[in-house]
Amino acid sequence: MRWKRWPDPESTLEMACLLAGYASNYYDFITVPPLSIGGSKAAEQLARNVSGVLEVPFVKCFEDRIEGRNFGRSRFSTLAQSVPVLATDKLTGVCLLVDDVITTGMTMSLCYELLVKAGVHVDGIVWTHTNKIPRR
């Protein structure tokens, strides 16, 4: 997936405009799951662009991951990832949780649970795209 590794601003804005068309609720803020160790900031760039298109603030709700168990990737992953941790306890309202791809769903599920426990109503949206490369 070329965009995830090298997200260019023009493509990111185009995807954000497409995603914004599916946002049918009123949102107090937009956020993303925490960045994986060694991961790309594609989801955050996408969420920030959706934020700009919808004119809704982007809030970084989760602390960056530094160590721990593998979540959101296969058990064969070499990237250590910790369980998501809220960066603030002052969250209220309705949130749009944006991610660029879901592998197992564990990270999104844990983020959803944390936001709901904090009293936030959560809607989620994911941009998933694959380019199949033909085998030779």
C-alpha positions in Angstrom: 0.0 0.0 0.0 2.0 2.9 -1.3 0.0 5.7 0.3 0.4 4.3 3.9 4.2 4.3 3.5 4.4 7.6 1.6 1.2 9.6 2.1 1.3 12.6 -0.2 -0.8 15.6 0.8 -2.9 15.6 -2.4 -4.0 12.0 -2.1 -4.6 12.4 1.7 -6.9 15.4 1.1 -8.7 13.6 -1.6 -9.3 10.6 0.7 -10.3 13.0 3.5 -13.0 14.6 1.3 -14.4 11.1 0.4 -14.5 10.1 4.1 -16.1 13.3 5.2 -19.0 12.5 2.9 -19.7 9.5 5.1 -19.6 11.5 8.3 -23.3 11.9 9.0 -23.1 12.8 12.7 -22.1 16.0 14.6 -18.6 15.5 16.1 -17.0 17.4 18.9 -13.6 16.1 17.9 -11.7 13.6 15.7 -9.0 11.3 16.9 -6.9 8.3 15.8 -5.5 5.2 17.6 -2.0 5.6 19.0 0.9 5.4 16.6 2.5 2.0 16.4 6.2 1.7 17.0 7.9 2.2 13.7 4.4 2.9 12.1 3.5 5.6 9.7 1.6 8.7 10.6 -0.8 8.1 7.7 -3.9 7.6 9.9 -3.1 10.8 11.8 -2.6 12.8 8.5 -5.8 11.4 7.2 -7.7 12.3 10.4 -6.2 15.8 10.4 -7.4 16.3 6.9 -10.9 15.0 7.7 -10.8 17.4 10.6 -10.1 20.3 8.3 -12.7 19.3 5.8 -15.4 18.9 8.5 -14.1 21.9 10.5 -14.0 19.7 13.6 -11.0 19.8 16.0 -8.4 17.0 15.9 -7.5 15.8 19.4 -4.6 13.4 20.1 -6.4 11.3 22.7 -3.9 8.5 23.1 -0.3 8.4 24.3 2.2 7.1 21.7 3.1 3.4 22.2 6.5 2.5 23.5 6.5 -1.1 24.5 4.4 -4.1 25.4 2.3 -6.8 23.8 1.4 -7.0 20.1 -2.1 -5.6 19.4 -3.4 -4.9 15.9 -0.8 -7.0 14.2 -0.2 -10.7 13.7 1.6 -12.6 16.5 4.6 -12.8 14.2 5.1 -9.1 14.3 8.4 -7.9 15.6 7.0 -4.5 16.6 6.2 -4.2 20.3 3.1 -2.3 21.0 1.5 -1.4 24.3 -2.2 -1.4 25.2 -3.6 2.1 24.3 -3.6 4.7 27.1 -5.6 7.9 27.1 -3.5 11.0 27.1 -6.2 13.1 28.8 -9.2 12.5 31.1 -11.0 15.6 29.9 -12.9 14.1 27.0 -16.6 14.5 26.4 -19.0 14.6 23.6 -19.1 12.8 20.3 -15.9 11.5 18.6 -15.0 10.3 15.2 -12.3 7.6 15.5 -10.4 7.4 12.2 -7.9 4.7 11.2 -6.3 3.9 7.8 -6.5 0.1 8.1 -7.7 -2.6 10.5 -5.9 -5.9 10.7 -7.3 -7.7 13.7 -9.5 -5.0 15.2 -7.9 -5.2 18.6 -6.5 -1.7 18.7 -9.7 -0.1 17.5 -11.7 -2.1 20.0 -9.4 -1.2 22.9 -9.5 2.5 21.9 -13.3 2.4 21.6 -13.6 0.9 25.0 -11.3 3.5 26.6 -13.2 6.4 25.0 -16.6 5.0 26.0 -15.4 4.5 29.6 -14.3 8.2 29.5 -17.9 9.2 28.6 -17.4 9.8 24.9 -19.9 8.6 22.2 -17.7 7.1 19.5 -18.3 6.6 15.8 -15.6 4.9 13.8 -14.5 5.1 10.2 -11.7 3.3 8.5 -10.0 3.8 5.1 -8.9 0.5 3.7 -7.2 0.0 0.4 -5.1 -2.7 -1.1 -3.1 -2.9 -4.3 -2.7 -6.4 -5.5 0.6 -6.9 -7.2 0.5 -9.7 -9.8 2.9 -12.5 -9.2 5.3 -13.3 -11.9 
